[in-house]
Amino acid sequence: SVQVGFPTMMLLFSRVLAASTAVVLVLALSLGHLQTTTWWAGYDLQNCPNCKPIVDWSDELSRNTVAGVQRRKFASDGVVVLSGAISPVKVSTLSDEVDSMVDTFMTSVLSKVVLRGYRKYEHRLDTRSELVRDWAVHGALAKWAAQLMDVKEARLYNAEKIYSAGADNPMGCNPAWHRDTVAAPFPIDAKSVTINIYLDDIGADGPHGDALIFIRGSHKDLDTPPAVTG
């Protein structure tokens, strides 16, 4: 019985060891693959130093889009419009990419229950789309953000898409003042810039009067909301 039982135990042990080795190998391969994904790049604290651009940004990066005039206006007003800074073709390609992305809980539930003024609302697109991450990290946006804040470098916090409900907005067209830093997990006095890329033409004379309104200088007193009505 000893001669029969002992080899059986060794066989069982060998099978367990082989199974454990296989599990470790699968996990290692899975981690290796994960580290090559856009999701991993988006959460990499080292900002994915080995990632390469997939879009040619040489034209945008070579132009002096944010000069002294733009920086002074941004410091004074808290907003500056960089008209024609990026080609319409690139914006159209980005629009198609963003529009094709699958909705998550934020759109299917949150925008319908809480944020009802939004038709679509999604966060961290840079972890889901290589193109969106390319715009944010390899394009000129980070360069312009750093120039506007007068710092050497800028780090991406969030890339989101917001589709307004437009004429179907159940909350009406009353102004709803908003400041991105309220929802950001850093000190109120930390330097930050929000760059809006409009995927459709907007304007006060548009079909829904869909212009985004800014209150000049309101960024200088972040503890007090704008004293504006109507």
N, C-alpha and C positions, 0 to 999 in steps of 0.2 A: 504494500500500500504506500510505503514511503517513496518507492521508486516511481510510482504512478503519480502521486500527489505533488511531489516537488517540481517535476517538469511542468505540470499544469499551472502551478503558481507562477513559475517563471514565464510561461507563455502569456498568462494574464498580465503580468507586469510589463512584458514586452509590448503587448497591445496597448496598454494604458500609456506607456512611454511614447509609442508611435503616434497615438492619438493626440497626446499633449504636444509633441513636436509639430504635428500637422496644424494644430490650432495656433501655435506660436508663429509658424510660417505664414499662415493665412493672415494673422494680425499684422505681421511685419510687412507683407505685401500690400495689405489694405492701407496701412499707414503710409507706405511709400507712394501709393497711388493718390491718397488724400493730399499729400504734400505737393502734388502737381496740379491741384484743382484751383479754380478761382475762389472757391469758398475758403480754402486754406490761406491763399494770398491775402484775402480781405481781412483775416484775423491775425495775420503774422505781425507780431510786434516789431519785427525788424523791417517791416514794409516790403517784404519779398524782394531782397536785393538782386536776385537772379532773374526776376521777371523782365521780359522784353516787350516793347510796344508792338502793337499789331496795326497801328494807324500811323501814317506819315504826318507828323506834327511840325515838320521843319519850317513851314511857312508861318504858322502861328507863333512858334517859339522865336523866330528871327525878328518879328516885328515888335516895335516899341509901343505896344497897345496901352500899357499902363505907364504913362509919363507923369511928370510933375503936376500937370493940370488935373488929371484924373485922381491922383493921390490927394491933392488939396481939396477937391470937391468931395471925395469920400470922407475925409477927416471932418469937413464942415457939415455936410448934409447927412452922412451915414449911408449914402447910396450913390452909385454912379452907373450909368448905362454905357456899356461897351458895344456900340452898334457895329455890326458887320465884322465882329472880331473872329468869327468862325464861319466857314463857308456853309451856305445853305445845303449843299450836298451832304456834308458830314452831319448836319443837324437832322436831315431827313433820314439818314441811315440810323442815327441814334433813336429817332422817333419810332421807326419800324421795330427796332430791337426792344425798346422799352414796352411798346404796345403788345408785343408778342409774348412777353413774360407772363407766366402763370400766376394768377391771383392767389394770395395766401389768406390766412385768418384776418389780417388787417383790412383787406378789402371786402372779403365775403361776409365778415361779421362786424368788425369795428366801425367801418365807414357807414354801415347801414343802421347801426344802433347808437353810436356815440358821435362820430364825425360825419353827420348826415349831409354836410355841405360838400362832401367829396364823393365823386363817383368811383375813384380808385385811390388807394393810399397804401404805399408800400415803402418799407425801410430796407437799408443795407443791400441795395441793388448791386453794389460793388462786389458782394460775395456770391452773386448769382449770375453775373454777366461779365465776361471778359472784356467786352466792348465798353461797358459802363466804367469798369475799373480802369481801362486804358484812358478814357476821357479824364477821369479824376486824378490819376497818378502820373501818367506819361504825357498827357497833353499840357496845354498852357494854363489850365485852370489853377493848379497849385502854384505856379509861378506868379500868376496875377494876384492870387490870394495873399501870398507872402509880400508882394510889392505893396498892396493896399494896406496891409497891417504893419508895413515897415519892419519886417523881420527877415531873417535869413532863410528859414524854411517853414513850411506849413504842413500839417498832418491832417489827412482826411478823417473826419469823424463819422459822417453818414452820407450816403447817396440815396435819395428817395425820389419817388415819383408821386405827384399829386395831380389828379384829374378833377377839376372842379365840376360840380353837378350842373353848373350853368343855369339855364332857365328852369331846370327841374329841381333846383335847390329848395327843399322843403322849409328851410329856415329863412327864405326871402333874401333880399339884397341889402339888409342892414349891415353897416360896417362891423367887422369883427377884428379888432386889433390883435396882432399876433407878434410875438418876439421869439425867435428860435432858441435863444439862450435860456429861456425859462425851462425848457425840457432837456437841456444839455447838462451832463454831469460834471461840469467844471465851474470854477468860481465866476461870479457875475462880472468881475473886472478882467477876466482872461480875454485876450484878444481873439476875435473870431470873425469869420466872414461867411456869409451865405451867398453862393452864386446860383442864380436862377437861370436855367436854360429853357426858353419857351419853345415848345414843340409845335405850337400853332401860333399864327399871328394874333396879337391881342391889341386892344386899344379902347379908349373911352367911347369911340364912335362905332365900336363893333356891335354885332347883333345882340349881345347880352351886356354891353358895357363892362367888358371883362378886364379892364385895366387894373393892375395892382398898384394901390395907392401907398405912398410913403409919406411920413411926416418928417420934414427936414429937421435935423438936429435932435430928434427924439432919442437917438442912441447915447446922447450925452448925459441923460438922466434915466438910467435903467430901473430905478426904484419907483418911478412915477409913470403911469400910462399916459398917452397923449390926451390932452384936454380938448378933444374935438368931438363934435356931435353932428348928426345928420348923415 
